[in-house]
Amino acid sequence: MATAINSNLGAGSGLPLTETLAKLRTVEEAPLALLAKQYQRNKSKLDAYNTLRNTVASFQNAGNALAKPLLSSDKNLFGATTAKVTGGEGLTATTGNGAIAGQYSVTIQSLATRGVRSGALDSDLDRYAQLGTGGTVTFKLKGDTADTEPRTLELKDTSLEGIVRAINDDKNLGVRATIINDGTSRHLQLTAGDTGVDADIDSITITGNDDVKTQIFDKLTNTQAAANASIKINDIVVSSGSNTVEDAIQGITLNLTAADPSKAYTLDVADNTEATLEGIRAFVTSYNAILSQIGVYTDYTTKSENNTAPLNGDYLARSVQSRIRETLTPVLDSGDYRTLSGMGITTNFKTGQLEIDETKLTTALRERPGDVTAIFQGETGVAAKTKAVTEEMLRTDGLFYNGRTSLERTQENLEKQDEQVRARIEDTMARYTARFVALDVLVAQMSSTSSYLTSQISVLNGTRNS
């Protein structure tokens, strides 16, 4: 708490005690300015660490995108392809990992359909009335095997409404239920949860409740047969339980929406070098972003409060710069394109940043895609090295963690020092104030005594003269 300065201080003595105390406080507070400067310098360094860490994390993400393995669930940037369907509506296609460029003829002979069972219920059946007590309903689908988990529903609410709700709430049953009113009677309709023969209802078994069996499920008959989709690919007939046909052609997903046995679609699958280029560009951009930030943070000509960059001469910045360069060193034992520079990715000798010769890289991707893939996705390729280097820097006991922990500890110490210095200043100022108050009183008393003596001497001198 700051020591208040009495504005009347010095009034008794006539001395400039208030001004003197203010000057003394300025002198005492000089160490605070130094601490504040140290605190701000340390904070600037901590902020730079955090920003640089985020940039390294972005670099890690760019490297991870290059590392997606073939045939994984994630899109692979290398060997990427595009699909184009001509011949009208009814068929679309998408490509995934492992798709191979080529042309295919596709004819959709029939679509996959869901099996349906339905039946008219007694007109006097109250949909909310309980039918007996308890019991179970077990569904068996045509594709179920001895290892399939039983699809059994325990009947708690035995009303028609309750049974329909319970069927729809249990996704494991593989069946959907609905009530349809045709104006004269209600119909219960059960629809297979998926298309295709294997998803069709094979049997329904009711145990422990004859009322439910006779009044509801015995009324059902097959009203729509389930069927698999049938397509012809280059004269090879393919059957699918779904209208989304995956990997009938490696890496290709076909989406069927209309059947016409007389109609042939043409599916063209082409290499998509642009997707690969985009991934490499993102990697180069994130790599260069790290070098740019380090350049700004370590450039002595960068002006700040202490006339230097926050990471000038800093070990962490030098370490990051050195480590990320390790990601650029893969060399193939053989091939037309054995290095990054050989395929058009070079280092600017002045700035250290990467530059891409788009023409040269595109040529490499078209002529020797395997070489490019090996450079980036090999066991010791760019992606693997990037993963290893960035994980080491970003882990909880890594370079950034240790650096930030040290700076945060320094910040805490500086804050404590600031509190201690301020407390010491207030103690000192309190002592100064007490002494100045005493001085003011003493000088005022002496001045009063002096005035009294002067007046008495004047009286004595006047008496003698008379």
N, C-alpha and C positions, 0 to 999 in steps of 0.2 A: 504494500500500500504506500503510495507516494506521500512523503512528508509535506504537509501544507506550509506554505510560507506566509507568515502574518504580514499583511500589507502595511500594518502600522509599525513594523519593526524598523527601528532607527528614528522613530519620531521623537523619542526622549533624548537621544544623543545627537541627532542630526547627522549621524554617519550613514553612508549608502549601504546599509547592511543587507537589505533585500536584494539589491543588484549583485552584491558580492556573493550571496548564497546561490543565486541563479548561475553565476559564472562557475562557482565551485561544483554545482550539479553537472554542468556541461563537461567539466574535466573528469568527474567521477564516472560519467556515462560513456566515456570514450571506449572502454572495453566492449560495451554492448554493440557498438557499431561494427567492431571487428568480428564479434560473434555472429551478428546478423549477416555479414558478408560471407563468413565461412558457411553459415547455414544455407544461404542462397546458392553458393557455389556447389555445395553438396547436393542440394535439391535439384539443381540443373543437371548434375551428373546422374542422379537417380532417375529423373524424367527421361534422360537420354537412354539410359539402360532399358527402361520399360518400352520406349518406342522402338529401340533396336531389337529388343526381344520379340515384339509383335511382328516386326518385319522378317525376322528369322523364322518365326512360326508360319508366316505366309510362304516363305521359301520352302519350308518343309512340306506344306500342302501341295505346292506345285510339283515337288519331287515325288510325293506320294501318288499324284495323278499320273505321272509317267510310269509308275511302278505297277499299275494294275496288270495282273497276270492274264494270259490268254485263258479263255473259257471260264473266267470267274464271273460272279454275278454282277460285277461292276463293268461298265463300258471300258474297253481297252483302247487307249489312244493310238496304239500301234496295230496295224492291220485293220484299222477301222474301215467300214464299208457303208454304202448307202443302197437303198432298194427303191426301185421305181417300177410301178405296175401300169401297164397299158392294156386297153381292151374294154374299158368302161367300169362302171361301179359294180360292187359285189365282192371285191377282193382288195385288201390293202396288206402291206408287208413292212416289217421293220427288221433291222439287222442287229445282231449282237456279236459277242466275242466268238471268233472262230469261223465267221462267215467267209466264204470264198467267192471271189468275183466270178461271174458267169451269167448265162442266160437260161431261163427255164420256161417251159410251157405248162400252164396250170389250168385245169378244168375242174369246176366244182359240180360234181354230179348230184350231191344231196347234202343238206345241212344236218347237223346233229340236233335232235329234239329231246324233250323231256317226256318221260312216261307220266300218264295221268290216270288216276282211279277216281270215279265219282259215282254217286248214287242218290236217288230221291228218298228222302226220309218221310216217315209217317206225318201226315198233315197235322195231327193233334199233338206232335212231340213239342213240348215246351223246351226251348233252347237253354233255359236257365234251370230246369228241374234236374235234381240229382237222380241218376240212374244207378241204383244199387249202391254198394259201398266198396271202395278200394279196388284192387285189381291192378294188372299191368298190361301194357300193350308193347309188343316187341316187333320191330320192323327188321326185315332182312332184305338187303339189296342184292342184286344179281352179281355184283362184283365182290361181295363179301367172301372172305375165306375163313378157315378155322381160327385164324389168328386175329380176325377182326373183333374189336371190342363190341359186346352186345349193345344193340340199339334199343334199350328198354326204357319205357316211360312208366313211372309209378303214378297211378290215378289217385289224386287227392280230391280234386273237384271233378266229379263224375258227370257233370252236366255237359251238353253239347258245346256250349260256349267255353266251359272250363277246359275241355279236352282239346279244342282247337287252339286255345291260348297256350296250353302246355306244350303241344306239338311245336308250335312256332317259336317258343322260348328255348327249346332244346336243339341247338345246332347240330349236336352229335347224331340226331336221328336221320339226317339227310332227307327230310321230307318237309314240305310246306302244306298247310291246311287252310281252307277258306270255306265260308258258307255262302252259297248263291241262292237267291230267292227268285224263282221264275214267275211269281205272281200267284201261283196256286200251292206250291210246296217248296220246302227248302231242300237244297242239295249240298251234301258234303263233298268237297273235292280235295283230293290229295295229289300233290305234284312233286315229282322228284326234285331234290335240291339242285341237281346238276343235269346237264344233257348227257346223252350217251347210254348205251345198253347197260354198262356196269353200274350206273347210278339209278337204274330203274328199280321199282319196288318188286321184290320177288315174292314175299309173303308177309302177312300180318297175323300175329298170334296174340289172342286175348286170353288171359288166365285170371281166374278169381272174380269175374264179373260177367255173368251171362247177359244181363240187361244191356250193358254197353256193347257186347258182341252182337246180339240179335237186333237191337234197335238202331245201331249205327254202322259198325264195320261189316256186318253181313250184307248190307245194302250195296256195298261198293263193287263195281266191276271195272275192268280195264276199258277206258274210253279213248286213250291215245297211247300207241306203242312208242316206246323210246327207240331212238335210232342213232347210230353213229354217223358222223359226217363222212362222205366218201369223195376224195379228190384224186385227180390223176395228174402226176408230175412227170413230165417227159415219158408218158406211156406207162408209168408205174403207178398202180392204184394204191392209195394210202387211206386207211381207216382211222378216224379220230373220234374219241368220245366228246370232244369239245370243238366248238367253232373257232377257237383260238388254237391253232396247230403249231406246236413248238418243235423245232429241230427235226421235222420231217426232211427238211433241207438243213444241213448243219449251220447253226448260228442264225437261222431265219425264223421269224414268227409270222405265220399267215393268219389274217383275220378274215373269216368268211362271213358274209352278210346276205348273199343271195346265191341260189343254185340254178345252173342252166347247163345241162350236159352238152349242149350244142355250142357253147361259148368257150373259147380258149383265151386266157389272159397270157400276156408276156411279162415275165418278171426279170428285170435286169438288175444284177448286183454288181456294183462297181467299187473299186478302191476309193476311199475317202482320205486323200492325203491332206486335205485342208484341216480335218480334225486333228491329225498328228501335228501339223504345223502350228495350230493354235496352242496345243499343249506345250510344245517346245518354246514358242514365243512367251507363254506365261512363265515358264521356268526361267528363261533369260531375263525377262522383265523383273522378276522377283530377286534374282541374283544381283542385277544391276542396282536395284533399289537399296540393297544392303550396302553396297560399295558407296552409293551416293550419300546415304545417311552417315556412314563412317567418315566420308570426306568432309561433310559439313561439321560434324561433331569434333573432328580433330584438326580442322584448319585453323592455324594460329591467327589468320587475318580475320576470322569470324569475330565480330565485335559482340561482347557481352559485358556484363557488369564488371568482371575482372579482366576484361580485354583479352580473353582467350576462349577457345572453344571448350565446352564442358569435358570432352574426352581427350583433349590434347595430351599426348604422352601416356594415355591410359592403357593398361595391360589388356583389359577385356576387349577393347576395340581392336587392338592389334591381333589378339587371339582369334576373334571372329573372322577378321579379314583373311588370316592365314588358313583357318580351318575350311572355310567355304571354297577356297581355291583347290582343296584336295578333291572336291567333287568332280573336277574337270579332267582328271588324269586317266580315265580308262583307255586302254589300247588293246585292239583285237590282235590275235596272233596271225590272222590271215584275213583276206578280203580286200575288195577294192576301196572300201572306206573304213580305215582302221582307227581313226581318231576323230574327235569333234571338228578339228580344223580341216580335216580331209573332206568332211561333208558340209563345210561352209559355216561352221560356228567358230569364230576366232576371237582372240583377246586383243583389245586396243592397247598397244604398248604404253601409251601415255596415260590413259585413265584407268586401265585394268578392267574396263567393262567389256561385256560380251557383245559381239556384233554378228548378225546373221546375214549370210548371202542367200537370199530366198531362192534364187535360181539354182544355185549349186545344191542346196538342201533338198529342193523339190526333185531335182534330178536323181539324187541319192535315194530318196524315198520311192521313186518309180522304178529305178533300175536295180537297186540292191536293198529292198526294204528289210531283209534279214540282217544286214550289217548294221543298219540304223537301229533296229530293235535290240540287237545284241549290245551295242554301245550304251543304250539307255536302260535296258531291262536285264542285262546279264547279271550273273552273281556278283561281279565286281564292277557293275556298270554305274552310270551316273545316278540313277534312282537309288540303288543300294547304298552308294557312298553318301548321297544326300541324307538318306534316312539315318545312317549311322552317325554322321557328323552332327546333324541337328538334334537328334535324340540326346546325344551326349551333352550338348549345350543347354537344352531345355529341360532336362530331367530335374527332379527335386533337389538333387545334390550336385547339380551341374554348374557350369560357368556362370550363367545369369543368376541362378539362385544364390550362390555364394557371394557374387558381387553385390547384389541388391541387399542381402542380409547384412553385409558389412556396412554399406551406406546407411541403411535404416538404423543400425546400432549407433553409428556416428551421429545421426540426426537426434536420436534420443539423448545422447551425451551432451550435445550442444544445447538442447532444450533445458536440460538440468543445469548446465553451466549458466545459461541465461537467467534462470530462476535464482540461482545462488548469487550471481553478481548483482541482480536487482535487489535482493534482500540485503546484501552487504552495503549497497549504495544507500538504501533507506536508513539503515542503522547509522551510517556515517553522517548522512544529512541530518538525522535527528540529533546527533551529538553537536554538529555545527550549529544547528538552530538553537539548541539549549545554551550553548556558549555565547552565541550572538545576543540572545535575549538577556543573559546575565551581563554581557558587556554593555548593552544598551542601557540597562538599569544603572550599572555602575557609573558609566559616563554621565548619565542624566543626574545622578546624585552628586557627582563631583562638580558638575556644572552648576548645580543648585548651590552647593557649598561655596564655590568660587564667587558666585554672584552675591551671596550673603556677606562673605568676607569683604568683598569689594565695597559693598554698601556701608559696612561698619567702618572701614578705613576712611571712607569719605566723610562719615559723621565725625570721626575723631579729628580729622584735619579741619573740619569746619569749626569745631569747638576751640581748637588752638588759635585759629586765626581771629576768633572773636575775643 
